[in-house]
Amino acid sequence: MVRLRSGAARLELAPAFGGGIARLDVDGRPVLRPWQGDADNPFSLASNILVPFSNRISQGGFEWGASRYALEPNLPGEACPIHGDGFQRRWMSEHSDTTARMTLPDGSIGPWRYKAVQDFSLTDTHLTIQLRVTNTGADALPFGCGFHPWFPRDGATRLRFEAETVWMEDMSYLPTEERDLSDAPEWSFRKARPLPTTWINNGYTGWKGRAVIEQGERAVSCTVSASEDLTTALVFSPDAQSDFFCFEPVSHPVDAFHLPGMPGLQTLENGEALHASMTVDWTAA
């Protein structure tokens, strides 16, 4: 584990477990749902990094230019490849008391070959993660990325953010219909509200780059902000009995590789890089 400290804030990183976050606490209370040490389940971490794409890619791969690239599922029980391979790999690390760098020099899944670097900066008031993903492969390819934090959830939890549309999903967790939130107010979080009592696993496009998470006494309220290229946010929680929910700033909708125009994906030539960042601030909620 890599441990950082600034004032009352404590951050634990897990470079050996997908370059994720194991814990983020302030005054002993969780900002993120803490990892319980399950090394076999990367999604038991407090936050995952998503490279070189976010969420699922359907149809066994995708077409790009004159080529078709095949992709196999990368998790047991999943019909589609999901979230790239960064969250499954061991990362290199170096750190000081309040900063850390984690590097994946040899990312490789399907046609992608890439290098990813995460820079962490912890202060008394916030955590910032800056991500850089560089195409090290010979071919130009569409790249995406995202952050996958897991937040505590209880009866006091409220979520607020603005977006333009919401995607409905099918039984395979793939997008079916994009609805304007002005016509679907039941899906809107423009005003602070609890998470649904039943399943939610929906992508919101046209996200305005800021979300407010209100918590009760057991957890720390915070705001989540992201760089301008992360215009989609995923909201996930199984039900009201769950002790977590996810608010995921990402670059593209679910299965963007099969949506018209591949929205949110960036074409990178060899040596080119994409950049993204996320800040979690526990003073401005």
Backbone as CSV, one residue per row, in Angstrom:
resi,resn,N_x,N_y,N_z,CA_x,CA_y,CA_z,C_x,C_y,C_z
1,MET,0.832,-1.194,0.000,0.000,0.000,0.000,0.877,1.259,0.000
2,VAL,0.383,2.284,-0.657,1.000,3.606,-0.626,0.092,4.501,0.199
3,ARG,0.648,5.161,1.211,-0.160,5.957,2.135,0.264,7.419,2.081
4,LEU,-0.719,8.303,1.867,-0.501,9.741,1.869,-1.297,10.359,3.010
5,ARG,-0.795,11.512,3.491,-1.479,12.200,4.593,-1.349,13.706,4.392
6,SER,-2.466,14.417,4.636,-2.447,15.873,4.669,-3.488,16.327,5.676
7,GLY,-3.048,16.890,6.789,-3.981,17.273,7.833,-4.769,16.073,8.308
8,ALA,-6.097,16.189,8.282,-6.967,15.094,8.726,-7.281,14.100,7.619
9,ALA,-6.771,14.353,6.407,-7.076,13.489,5.259,-6.052,12.369,5.139
10,ARG,-6.539,11.157,4.883,-5.703,9.976,4.698,-6.108,9.280,3.396
11,LEU,-5.106,8.972,2.575,-5.331,8.302,1.298,-4.456,7.062,1.234
12,GLU,-5.060,5.926,0.871,-4.308,4.695,0.644,-4.508,4.257,-0.801
13,LEU,-3.405,4.009,-1.484,-3.425,3.572,-2.870,-2.980,2.125,-2.963
14,ALA,-3.470,1.443,-3.989,-3.187,0.014,-4.160,-2.590,-0.232,-5.541
15,PRO,-1.314,0.116,-5.746,-0.717,-0.081,-7.071,-0.711,-1.525,-7.529
16,ALA,-0.622,-2.462,-6.600,-0.596,-3.877,-6.979,-1.959,-4.398,-7.388
17,PHE,-3.017,-3.658,-7.066,-4.384,-4.090,-7.358,-5.043,-3.100,-8.312
18,GLY,-4.493,-3.031,-9.521,-5.134,-2.237,-10.555,-4.931,-0.750,-10.452
19,GLY,-3.955,-0.309,-9.673,-3.722,1.124,-9.568,-4.895,1.875,-8.987
20,GLY,-5.641,1.219,-8.104,-6.840,1.820,-7.543,-6.597,2.504,-6.212
21,ILE,-7.668,3.070,-5.677,-7.662,3.666,-4.343,-8.260,2.663,-3.379
22,ALA,-7.581,2.451,-2.257,-8.089,1.545,-1.230,-8.914,2.274,-0.182
23,ARG,-8.562,3.541,0.085,-9.248,4.254,1.163,-9.002,5.753,1.025
24,LEU,-10.036,6.541,1.290,-9.918,7.986,1.440,-10.801,8.395,2.603
25,ASP,-10.170,8.831,3.696,-10.876,9.198,4.923,-10.514,10.625,5.318
26,VAL,-11.427,11.275,6.016,-11.170,12.571,6.638,-11.667,12.498,8.071
27,ASP,-10.781,12.768,9.013,-11.129,12.658,10.439,-11.685,11.280,10.771
28,GLY,-11.183,10.257,10.096,-11.605,8.889,10.366,-12.923,8.487,9.748
29,ARG,-13.566,9.390,9.014,-14.823,9.065,8.334,-14.564,8.902,6.844
30,PRO,-15.276,7.984,6.189,-14.983,7.704,4.783,-15.554,8.748,3.824
31,VAL,-14.713,9.166,2.891,-15.186,9.898,1.716,-15.590,8.893,0.644
32,LEU,-14.774,7.849,0.491,-15.055,6.733,-0.408,-15.284,5.474,0.408
33,ARG,-16.073,4.554,-0.134,-16.280,3.273,0.534,-14.935,2.556,0.663
34,PRO,-14.512,2.211,1.866,-13.179,1.625,2.045,-13.090,0.189,1.559
35,TRP,-11.919,-0.147,1.037,-11.596,-1.514,0.636,-11.452,-2.386,1.866
36,GLN,-11.990,-3.611,1.788,-11.916,-4.551,2.902,-10.849,-5.621,2.690
37,GLY,-10.015,-5.458,1.664,-8.895,-6.364,1.473,-9.145,-7.539,0.558
38,ASP,-10.268,-7.538,-0.177,-10.576,-8.639,-1.086,-9.767,-8.479,-2.369
39,ALA,-8.628,-9.155,-2.447,-7.740,-9.015,-3.599,-8.295,-9.667,-4.854
40,ASP,-9.323,-10.501,-4.724,-9.899,-11.186,-5.880,-10.999,-10.383,-6.560
41,ASN,-11.403,-9.278,-5.962,-12.493,-8.478,-6.511,-12.040,-7.032,-6.652
42,PRO,-11.614,-6.625,-7.852,-11.136,-5.250,-8.008,-12.205,-4.213,-7.709
43,PHE,-13.484,-4.587,-7.859,-14.547,-3.622,-7.616,-14.933,-3.529,-6.144
44,SER,-14.135,-4.159,-5.275,-14.281,-3.925,-3.843,-13.378,-2.791,-3.374
45,LEU,-12.559,-2.244,-4.284,-11.726,-1.093,-3.958,-12.582,0.157,-3.778
46,ALA,-11.953,1.215,-3.294,-12.658,2.480,-3.109,-12.814,3.242,-4.416
47,SER,-11.903,3.000,-5.363,-12.014,3.628,-6.679,-11.142,2.868,-7.659
48,ASN,-11.616,2.771,-8.904,-10.876,2.107,-9.981,-10.564,3.106,-11.081
49,ILE,-9.509,2.825,-11.823,-9.184,3.626,-12.996,-9.615,2.856,-14.243
50,LEU,-10.175,3.564,-15.221,-10.743,2.940,-16.415,-9.935,3.365,-17.634
51,VAL,-9.106,2.463,-18.140,-8.309,2.706,-19.343,-8.106,1.377,-20.069
52,PRO,-8.076,1.368,-21.418,-8.180,2.501,-22.340,-9.608,2.760,-22.827
53,PHE,-10.597,2.247,-22.103,-11.986,2.578,-22.407,-12.801,2.382,-21.144
54,SER,-14.003,2.912,-21.153,-14.915,2.813,-20.020,-16.084,1.904,-20.366
55,ASN,-16.502,1.133,-19.403,-17.698,0.304,-19.485,-17.598,-0.744,-20.600
56,ARG,-18.756,-1.150,-21.157,-18.815,-2.338,-22.007,-18.686,-2.018,-23.492
57,ILE,-18.110,-2.980,-24.212,-18.087,-2.971,-25.676,-18.788,-4.242,-26.137
58,SER,-19.853,-4.096,-26.902,-20.671,-5.239,-27.314,-20.172,-5.826,-28.637
59,GLN,-20.880,-6.859,-29.101,-20.702,-7.465,-30.425,-19.324,-8.089,-30.637
60,GLY,-18.652,-8.420,-29.541,-17.380,-9.122,-29.658,-16.242,-8.302,-30.215
61,GLY,-16.395,-6.972,-30.232,-15.344,-6.108,-30.748,-15.936,-4.913,-31.471
62,PHE,-15.130,-4.288,-32.331,-15.610,-3.094,-33.025,-14.867,-2.935,-34.344
63,GLU,-15.471,-2.136,-35.226,-14.858,-1.828,-36.515,-14.252,-0.433,-36.465
64,TRP,-13.080,-0.327,-37.045,-12.376,0.963,-37.062,-11.614,1.054,-38.379
65,GLY,-11.992,2.036,-39.198,-11.416,2.114,-40.528,-11.798,0.880,-41.325
66,ALA,-10.820,0.236,-41.906,-11.074,-0.962,-42.708,-10.903,-2.240,-41.908
67,SER,-10.680,-2.123,-40.616,-10.368,-3.295,-39.795,-11.473,-3.579,-38.792
68,ARG,-11.579,-4.848,-38.431,-12.419,-5.243,-37.302,-11.505,-5.804,-36.223
69,TYR,-11.697,-5.306,-35.002,-10.882,-5.724,-33.871,-11.734,-6.556,-32.919
70,ALA,-11.319,-7.791,-32.702,-12.049,-8.689,-31.805,-11.625,-8.442,-30.359
71,LEU,-12.589,-8.572,-29.446,-12.331,-8.396,-28.018,-13.038,-9.494,-27.243
72,GLU,-12.333,-10.114,-26.327,-12.900,-11.143,-25.469,-13.324,-10.535,-24.135
73,PRO,-14.342,-11.114,-23.467,-14.673,-10.671,-22.106,-13.452,-10.794,-21.198
74,ASN,-13.301,-9.844,-20.281,-12.123,-9.840,-19.414,-12.450,-10.102,-17.948
75,LEU,-13.722,-10.423,-17.652,-14.116,-10.771,-16.288,-15.051,-11.975,-16.317
76,PRO,-14.926,-12.897,-15.376,-15.866,-14.024,-15.296,-17.298,-13.526,-15.129
77,GLY,-18.211,-14.151,-15.861,-19.619,-13.788,-15.755,-20.034,-12.612,-16.604
78,GLU,-19.094,-11.953,-17.255,-19.410,-10.819,-18.115,-19.447,-11.275,-19.568
79,ALA,-20.487,-10.867,-20.288,-20.598,-11.214,-21.703,-19.752,-10.310,-22.588
80,CYS,-19.390,-9.133,-22.068,-18.644,-8.145,-22.843,-17.358,-7.769,-22.117
81,PRO,-16.343,-7.346,-22.859,-15.202,-6.724,-22.191,-15.657,-5.434,-21.515
82,ILE,-15.080,-5.129,-20.358,-15.547,-3.995,-19.573,-14.365,-3.249,-18.953
83,HIS,-14.367,-1.934,-19.092,-13.471,-1.026,-18.361,-11.994,-1.168,-18.710
84,GLY,-11.662,-1.788,-19.845,-10.262,-1.908,-20.205,-9.521,-2.903,-19.335
85,ASP,-8.198,-2.737,-19.261,-7.406,-3.665,-18.452,-6.612,-2.980,-17.349
86,GLY,-6.646,-1.653,-17.278,-5.864,-0.956,-16.263,-6.217,-1.365,-14.852
87,PHE,-7.505,-1.622,-14.601,-7.945,-1.975,-13.250,-7.552,-3.400,-12.866
88,GLN,-7.034,-4.171,-13.818,-6.624,-5.552,-13.564,-5.106,-5.722,-13.494
89,ARG,-4.368,-4.654,-13.674,-2.923,-4.740,-13.805,-2.201,-4.209,-12.565
90,ARG,-0.968,-4.631,-12.405,-0.092,-4.099,-11.364,0.586,-2.831,-11.893
91,TRP,0.527,-1.757,-11.102,1.124,-0.488,-11.482,2.401,-0.246,-10.675
92,MET,3.322,0.500,-11.261,4.506,0.970,-10.549,4.140,2.235,-9.772
93,SER,4.857,2.510,-8.665,4.498,3.669,-7.855,5.721,4.350,-7.263
94,GLU,5.570,5.646,-7.031,6.513,6.452,-6.265,5.694,7.520,-5.560
95,HIS,6.172,7.991,-4.389,5.322,8.914,-3.640,6.125,9.732,-2.644
96,SER,5.493,10.843,-2.212,5.951,11.640,-1.084,4.847,11.597,-0.038
97,ASP,4.861,12.531,0.918,3.818,12.532,1.946,2.443,12.853,1.379
98,THR,2.386,13.729,0.362,1.095,14.214,-0.129,0.886,14.003,-1.624
99,THR,1.855,13.437,-2.316,1.704,13.191,-3.750,2.157,11.777,-4.082
100,ALA,1.618,11.264,-5.170,2.026,9.936,-5.633,1.860,9.869,-7.140
101,ARG,2.661,9.027,-7.749,2.514,8.719,-9.171,2.436,7.214,-9.320
102,MET,1.428,6.755,-10.069,1.342,5.344,-10.425,1.400,5.239,-11.944
103,THR,2.222,4.309,-12.422,2.482,4.176,-13.851,2.225,2.749,-14.307
104,LEU,1.491,2.630,-15.409,1.326,1.353,-16.104,2.040,1.490,-17.443
105,PRO,3.256,0.941,-17.577,4.036,1.199,-18.793,3.626,0.362,-19.994
106,ASP,2.882,-0.717,-19.758,2.653,-1.699,-20.826,1.201,-2.147,-20.891
107,GLY,0.262,-1.198,-20.854,-1.137,-1.545,-20.999,-1.387,-2.266,-22.310
108,SER,-2.209,-3.329,-22.258,-2.417,-4.137,-23.463,-3.724,-4.899,-23.348
109,ILE,-4.697,-4.532,-24.172,-5.947,-5.274,-24.271,-6.453,-5.133,-25.702
110,GLY,-6.849,-6.244,-26.320,-7.281,-6.180,-27.707,-6.221,-5.503,-28.563
111,PRO,-6.611,-4.519,-29.376,-5.633,-3.863,-30.250,-4.815,-2.773,-29.564
112,TRP,-5.180,-2.395,-28.339,-4.549,-1.248,-27.689,-3.204,-1.608,-27.060
113,ARG,-2.232,-0.750,-27.268,-0.973,-0.761,-26.544,-0.772,0.670,-26.044
114,TYR,-0.555,0.819,-24.752,-0.564,2.171,-24.212,0.242,2.253,-22.914
115,LYS,0.571,3.457,-22.555,1.157,3.771,-21.257,0.202,4.704,-20.529
116,ALA,-0.057,4.434,-19.252,-0.946,5.273,-18.449,-0.214,5.742,-17.199
117,VAL,-0.432,7.002,-16.847,0.169,7.593,-15.652,-0.922,8.295,-14.856
118,GLN,-1.004,7.983,-13.568,-1.899,8.677,-12.650,-1.058,9.474,-11.657
119,ASP,-1.362,10.764,-11.537,-0.715,11.620,-10.544,-1.743,12.028,-9.498
120,PHE,-1.444,11.727,-8.241,-2.336,12.004,-7.117,-1.772,13.159,-6.298
121,SER,-2.643,14.091,-5.922,-2.259,15.195,-5.054,-3.303,15.330,-3.952
122,LEU,-2.873,15.154,-2.704,-3.768,15.210,-1.550,-3.483,16.473,-0.753
123,THR,-4.543,17.235,-0.429,-4.431,18.378,0.466,-5.387,18.180,1.631
124,ASP,-5.435,19.167,2.522,-6.364,19.092,3.648,-7.811,19.101,3.192
125,THR,-8.066,19.600,1.973,-9.435,19.837,1.524,-9.880,19.002,0.336
126,HIS,-8.926,18.444,-0.427,-9.351,17.736,-1.634,-8.279,16.773,-2.131
127,LEU,-8.722,15.865,-2.982,-7.855,14.944,-3.718,-8.046,15.201,-5.204
128,THR,-6.942,15.363,-5.922,-6.981,15.491,-7.375,-6.186,14.356,-8.004
129,ILE,-6.773,13.742,-9.029,-6.105,12.704,-9.811,-6.008,13.200,-11.247
130,GLN,-4.797,13.246,-11.774,-4.569,13.601,-13.169,-4.110,12.351,-13.915
131,LEU,-4.785,12.065,-15.012,-4.527,10.857,-15.795,-4.007,11.232,-17.173
132,ARG,-2.977,10.531,-17.599,-2.468,10.672,-18.963,-2.347,9.291,-19.583
133,VAL,-2.920,9.118,-20.775,-2.885,7.841,-21.489,-2.260,8.082,-22.853
134,THR,-1.159,7.385,-23.141,-0.409,7.571,-24.381,-0.494,6.312,-25.235
135,ASN,-0.816,6.482,-26.500,-0.852,5.361,-27.438,0.580,4.965,-27.792
136,THR,0.983,3.776,-27.375,2.316,3.272,-27.714,2.273,2.261,-28.858
137,GLY,1.080,1.983,-29.378,0.941,1.047,-30.484,1.204,1.706,-31.819
138,ALA,1.329,0.884,-32.842,1.635,1.396,-34.179,0.428,2.040,-34.842
139,ASP,-0.786,1.588,-34.487,-1.989,2.025,-35.188,-2.710,3.132,-34.435
140,ALA,-3.310,4.040,-35.196,-4.229,5.012,-34.614,-5.500,4.286,-34.189
141,LEU,-5.965,4.555,-32.964,-7.141,3.880,-32.427,-7.962,4.847,-31.589
142,PRO,-9.267,4.542,-31.418,-10.090,5.338,-30.509,-9.813,4.945,-29.059
143,PHE,-9.578,5.945,-28.229,-9.300,5.737,-26.811,-10.352,6.446,-25.967
144,GLY,-10.578,5.901,-24.781,-11.413,6.545,-23.783,-10.830,6.301,-22.405
145,CYS,-11.490,6.862,-21.398,-10.987,6.697,-20.038,-12.069,7.124,-19.058
146,GLY,-11.780,6.943,-17.785,-12.710,7.396,-16.763,-12.240,7.030,-15.373
147,PHE,-12.988,7.530,-14.406,-12.751,7.262,-12.992,-13.990,6.576,-12.423
148,HIS,-13.768,5.629,-11.525,-14.861,4.792,-11.015,-14.836,4.779,-9.484
149,PRO,-15.140,5.920,-8.837,-15.177,5.931,-7.373,-16.452,5.295,-6.823
150,TRP,-16.306,4.671,-5.654,-17.401,4.031,-4.936,-17.639,4.823,-3.650
151,PHE,-18.836,5.370,-3.506,-19.148,6.223,-2.363,-20.028,5.485,-1.361
152,PRO,-19.898,5.812,-0.075,-20.811,5.228,0.914,-22.256,5.638,0.620
153,ARG,-23.166,4.745,0.948,-24.591,5.032,0.789,-25.346,4.562,2.013
154,ASP,-26.202,5.445,2.549,-27.168,5.053,3.573,-28.415,5.907,3.383
155,GLY,-29.299,5.907,4.357,-30.559,6.622,4.204,-30.418,8.123,4.099
156,ALA,-29.261,8.654,4.507,-29.049,10.101,4.466,-28.410,10.576,3.170
157,THR,-27.964,9.673,2.328,-27.220,10.041,1.123,-28.119,10.734,0.100
158,ARG,-27.617,11.840,-0.433,-28.301,12.582,-1.486,-27.292,12.888,-2.591
159,LEU,-27.792,12.932,-3.838,-26.944,13.196,-4.998,-27.555,14.318,-5.822
160,ARG,-26.687,15.226,-6.300,-27.156,16.326,-7.153,-26.140,16.584,-8.262
161,PHE,-26.626,16.646,-9.499,-25.793,17.042,-10.634,-26.700,17.399,-11.800
162,GLU,-26.150,18.120,-12.762,-26.891,18.501,-13.961,-26.344,17.761,-15.178
163,ALA,-27.252,17.334,-16.039,-26.901,16.691,-17.300,-28.013,16.981,-18.300
164,GLU,-27.821,16.547,-19.537,-28.799,16.814,-20.590,-29.667,15.611,-20.908
165,THR,-29.057,14.421,-20.983,-29.813,13.230,-21.370,-29.440,12.060,-20.478
166,VAL,-30.286,11.037,-20.502,-30.020,9.799,-19.777,-30.250,8.627,-20.727
167,TRP,-29.401,7.612,-20.620,-29.534,6.408,-21.432,-30.267,5.323,-20.656
168,MET,-31.275,4.732,-21.282,-31.896,3.530,-20.760,-31.009,2.334,-21.125
169,GLU,-31.141,1.239,-20.377,-30.324,0.058,-20.657,-31.198,-1.180,-20.791
170,ASP,-30.629,-2.202,-21.459,-31.338,-3.468,-21.588,-30.830,-4.459,-20.547
171,MET,-31.254,-5.711,-20.640,-30.887,-6.716,-19.646,-29.404,-7.086,-19.719
172,SER,-28.736,-6.682,-20.788,-27.298,-6.918,-20.923,-26.486,-5.700,-20.498
173,TYR,-27.153,-4.708,-19.910,-26.511,-3.476,-19.424,-25.967,-2.629,-20.564
174,LEU,-26.590,-2.743,-21.729,-26.186,-1.978,-22.899,-27.237,-0.921,-23.210
175,PRO,-26.842,0.199,-23.798,-27.776,1.307,-24.004,-28.817,1.001,-25.073
176,THR,-30.034,1.484,-24.823,-31.126,1.272,-25.768,-31.698,2.582,-26.294
177,GLU,-32.027,3.495,-25.402,-32.705,4.736,-25.787,-32.123,5.890,-24.985
178,GLU,-31.820,6.982,-25.678,-31.345,8.197,-25.026,-32.520,9.153,-24.857
179,ARG,-32.790,9.553,-23.619,-33.945,10.406,-23.327,-33.481,11.757,-22.801
180,ASP,-34.141,12.799,-23.273,-33.875,14.139,-22.768,-34.411,14.244,-21.345
181,LEU,-33.600,14.746,-20.431,-34.030,14.803,-19.034,-35.181,15.773,-18.812
182,SER,-35.362,16.722,-19.719,-36.523,17.607,-19.592,-37.822,16.852,-19.821
183,ASP,-37.738,15.714,-20.530,-38.908,14.869,-20.765,-38.944,13.659,-19.841
184,ALA,-37.929,13.510,-19.008,-37.842,12.358,-18.101,-37.399,12.824,-16.718
185,PRO,-38.201,13.686,-16.073,-37.772,14.260,-14.787,-37.564,13.226,-13.695
186,GLU,-38.173,12.049,-13.839,-37.988,11.007,-12.822,-36.554,10.494,-12.787
187,TRP,-35.783,10.761,-13.832,-34.383,10.345,-13.891,-33.421,11.474,-13.539
188,SER,-33.948,12.652,-13.280,-33.100,13.822,-13.079,-32.589,13.918,-11.641
189,PHE,-31.343,14.386,-11.510,-30.746,14.700,-10.209,-30.399,16.181,-10.135
190,ARG,-31.125,16.999,-10.888,-30.824,18.434,-10.875,-31.030,19.018,-9.487
191,LYS,-32.011,18.503,-8.773,-32.185,18.843,-7.361,-31.734,17.655,-6.526
192,ALA,-31.116,17.941,-5.380,-30.594,16.865,-4.535,-31.704,15.892,-4.170
193,ARG,-31.421,14.600,-4.323,-32.419,13.570,-4.038,-31.709,12.287,-3.639
194,PRO,-32.423,11.378,-2.962,-31.840,10.067,-2.650,-31.652,9.250,-3.922
195,LEU,-30.796,8.245,-3.840,-30.691,7.271,-4.921,-31.993,6.474,-4.992
196,PRO,-32.340,5.931,-6.158,-33.541,5.093,-6.247,-33.454,3.903,-5.296
197,THR,-34.603,3.421,-4.870,-34.623,2.258,-3.974,-34.387,0.961,-4.738
198,THR,-34.505,1.013,-6.067,-34.254,-0.160,-6.910,-33.035,0.107,-7.798
199,TRP,-32.747,-0.824,-8.664,-31.563,-0.797,-9.522,-31.448,0.496,-10.323
200,ILE,-30.257,1.086,-10.325,-29.925,2.161,-11.263,-28.539,1.877,-11.816
201,ASN,-28.406,1.975,-13.140,-27.127,1.731,-13.815,-27.168,2.472,-15.144
202,ASN,-27.244,3.791,-15.073,-27.554,4.601,-16.242,-26.473,5.636,-16.503
203,GLY,-26.248,5.876,-17.794,-25.306,6.891,-18.215,-26.012,8.207,-18.481
204,TYR,-25.393,9.292,-18.030,-25.917,10.640,-18.226,-24.938,11.410,-19.111
205,THR,-25.418,11.882,-20.251,-24.563,12.634,-21.162,-24.852,14.120,-21.024
206,GLY,-23.898,14.924,-21.482,-24.011,16.353,-21.261,-23.880,16.715,-19.794
207,TRP,-23.141,15.889,-19.037,-22.887,16.208,-17.629,-22.098,17.512,-17.558
208,LYS,-22.449,18.352,-16.596,-21.870,19.686,-16.496,-20.569,19.732,-15.708
209,GLY,-20.051,18.574,-15.319,-18.718,18.531,-14.740,-18.635,18.675,-13.243
210,ARG,-19.781,18.688,-12.566,-19.766,18.819,-11.111,-20.934,18.045,-10.527
211,ALA,-20.685,17.340,-9.428,-21.734,16.625,-8.700,-21.538,16.871,-7.215
212,VAL,-22.638,16.958,-6.493,-22.610,17.163,-5.045,-23.184,15.930,-4.375
213,ILE,-22.433,15.378,-3.434,-22.850,14.196,-2.680,-23.015,14.598,-1.225
214,GLU,-24.243,14.530,-0.747,-24.536,14.873,0.642,-24.631,13.590,1.457
215,GLN,-23.953,13.571,2.586,-23.944,12.408,3.464,-24.401,12.804,4.867
216,GLY,-24.792,11.791,5.643,-25.123,12.007,7.040,-23.871,11.958,7.901
217,GLU,-24.029,11.558,9.158,-22.916,11.589,10.097,-21.896,10.483,9.849
218,ARG,-22.272,9.416,9.159,-21.376,8.260,9.016,-20.328,8.443,7.926
219,ALA,-20.549,9.368,7.001,-19.626,9.558,5.885,-19.441,11.050,5.638
220,VAL,-18.533,11.383,4.735,-18.158,12.766,4.475,-18.815,13.256,3.187
221,SER,-19.525,14.371,3.267,-20.084,14.993,2.070,-18.955,15.535,1.204
222,CYS,-19.193,15.588,-0.105,-18.131,16.038,-1.004,-18.719,16.504,-2.323
223,THR,-17.889,17.170,-3.111,-18.208,17.453,-4.505,-17.228,16.692,-5.383
224,VAL,-17.707,16.286,-6.544,-16.874,15.626,-7.545,-16.862,16.519,-8.776
225,SER,-15.682,16.901,-9.228,-15.565,17.676,-10.458,-14.557,17.001,-11.374
226,ALA,-14.686,17.264,-12.665,-13.841,16.569,-13.636,-13.485,17.499,-14.779
227,SER,-12.466,17.119,-15.527,-12.011,17.902,-16.668,-13.066,17.905,-17.767
228,GLU,-12.926,18.858,-18.682,-14.003,19.151,-19.625,-14.276,18.027,-20.614
229,ASP,-13.322,17.135,-20.838,-13.564,16.033,-21.768,-14.401,14.912,-21.158
230,LEU,-14.574,14.926,-19.846,-15.382,13.888,-19.189,-16.812,14.402,-19.074
231,THR,-17.569,14.241,-20.145,-18.910,14.820,-20.230,-20.020,13.803,-20.006
232,THR,-19.645,12.576,-19.684,-20.618,11.537,-19.353,-20.395,11.106,-17.911
233,ALA,-21.477,10.816,-17.207,-21.388,10.307,-15.836,-22.279,9.082,-15.719
234,LEU,-21.755,8.032,-15.118,-22.516,6.818,-14.851,-22.931,6.809,-13.390
235,VAL,-24.181,6.469,-13.139,-24.683,6.319,-11.772,-25.104,4.871,-11.594
236,PHE,-24.541,4.221,-10.570,-24.818,2.804,-10.337,-25.034,2.544,-8.858
237,SER,-26.105,1.818,-8.549,-26.318,1.249,-7.219,-27.406,0.189,-7.343
238,PRO,-27.203,-0.993,-6.740,-28.178,-2.073,-6.932,-29.544,-1.800,-6.315
239,ASP,-29.566,-1.307,-5.073,-30.846,-1.101,-4.395,-30.601,-0.354,-3.091
240,ALA,-31.688,-0.121,-2.343,-31.600,0.654,-1.107,-30.845,-0.067,-0.006
241,GLN,-30.678,-1.372,-0.115,-29.924,-2.122,0.895,-28.413,-2.054,0.656
242,SER,-28.008,-1.542,-0.491,-26.583,-1.452,-0.805,-25.926,-0.373,0.048
243,ASP,-24.694,-0.633,0.471,-23.974,0.350,1.277,-23.055,1.215,0.420
244,PHE,-23.286,1.235,-0.898,-22.458,2.022,-1.809,-23.290,2.493,-2.993
245,PHE,-22.752,3.512,-3.662,-23.193,3.846,-5.011,-21.979,4.380,-5.755
246,CYS,-22.059,4.371,-7.071,-20.969,4.860,-7.906,-21.424,6.081,-8.688
247,PHE,-20.570,7.072,-8.727,-20.732,8.203,-9.643,-19.441,8.292,-10.436
248,GLU,-19.509,7.945,-11.727,-18.318,7.704,-12.537,-18.175,8.762,-13.635
249,PRO,-17.244,9.693,-13.502,-16.959,10.614,-14.609,-16.153,9.895,-15.690
250,VAL,-16.691,9.847,-16.903,-16.045,9.110,-17.993,-16.100,9.930,-19.274
251,SER,-15.324,9.487,-20.253,-15.209,10.255,-21.493,-16.298,9.944,-22.507
252,HIS,-16.962,8.792,-22.367,-17.885,8.387,-23.425,-19.013,7.524,-22.860
253,PRO,-20.145,7.454,-23.563,-21.252,6.603,-23.128,-20.891,5.122,-23.200
254,VAL,-21.697,4.323,-22.535,-21.550,2.871,-22.615,-21.662,2.431,-24.077
255,ASP,-20.763,1.551,-24.495,-20.762,0.996,-25.857,-20.697,2.079,-26.923
256,ALA,-19.948,3.138,-26.642,-19.799,4.217,-27.622,-19.212,3.729,-28.936
257,PHE,-18.494,2.607,-28.906,-17.893,2.051,-30.119,-18.948,1.616,-31.130
258,HIS,-20.205,1.467,-30.678,-21.287,1.069,-31.573,-22.393,2.115,-31.639
259,LEU,-22.109,3.327,-31.181,-23.045,4.434,-31.319,-22.604,5.314,-32.482
260,PRO,-23.539,5.986,-33.155,-23.169,6.828,-34.293,-22.123,7.871,-33.907
261,GLY,-21.044,7.912,-34.661,-20.004,8.895,-34.417,-19.053,8.561,-33.286
262,MET,-19.234,7.414,-32.634,-18.393,7.027,-31.488,-18.204,8.199,-30.515
263,PRO,-19.289,8.711,-29.931,-19.201,9.938,-29.132,-18.260,9.806,-27.940
264,GLY,-17.425,10.833,-27.759,-16.541,10.917,-26.607,-15.214,10.221,-26.751
265,LEU,-15.074,9.342,-27.734,-13.801,8.647,-27.935,-12.823,9.561,-28.678
266,GLN,-11.545,9.450,-28.341,-10.508,10.270,-28.962,-9.578,9.391,-29.794
267,THR,-9.352,9.789,-31.040,-8.408,9.072,-31.884,-6.992,9.500,-31.537
268,LEU,-6.165,8.531,-31.170,-4.770,8.805,-30.841,-3.863,8.084,-31.827
269,GLU,-2.980,8.838,-32.451,-1.899,8.259,-33.238,-0.803,7.775,-32.284
270,ASN,0.135,7.018,-32.812,1.270,6.595,-31.997,1.944,7.813,-31.363
271,GLY,2.148,7.763,-30.043,2.806,8.846,-29.322,1.883,9.937,-28.838
272,GLU,0.648,9.970,-29.316,-0.297,10.977,-28.844,-0.939,10.524,-27.538
273,ALA,-1.427,11.503,-26.751,-1.972,11.200,-25.429,-3.283,11.926,-25.201
274,LEU,-4.120,11.324,-24.378,-5.292,12.022,-23.853,-5.049,12.308,-22.375
275,HIS,-5.727,13.353,-21.888,-5.573,13.774,-20.505,-6.948,13.924,-19.873
276,ALA,-7.049,13.590,-18.612,-8.300,13.749,-17.869,-7.960,13.926,-16.398
277,SER,-8.881,14.511,-15.659,-8.653,14.681,-14.224,-9.970,14.642,-13.473
278,MET,-9.875,14.295,-12.204,-11.019,14.298,-11.291,-10.560,14.848,-9.952
279,THR,-11.399,15.686,-9.340,-11.138,16.212,-8.007,-12.307,15.878,-7.101
280,VAL,-11.998,15.362,-5.923,-12.986,15.136,-4.871,-12.675,16.125,-3.759
281,ASP,-13.625,17.021,-3.476,-13.428,18.116,-2.523,-14.435,17.964,-1.397
282,TRP,-13.954,17.901,-0.164,-14.862,17.698,0.973,-15.114,18.973,1.768
283,THR,-14.827,20.145,1.147,-15.138,21.406,1.820,-16.234,22.190,1.128
284,ALA,-16.544,21.844,-0.136,-17.443,22.666,-0.942,-18.794,22.020,-1.189
285,ALA,-19.108,20.937,-0.480,-20.383,20.250,-0.714,-21.547,21.073,-0.185
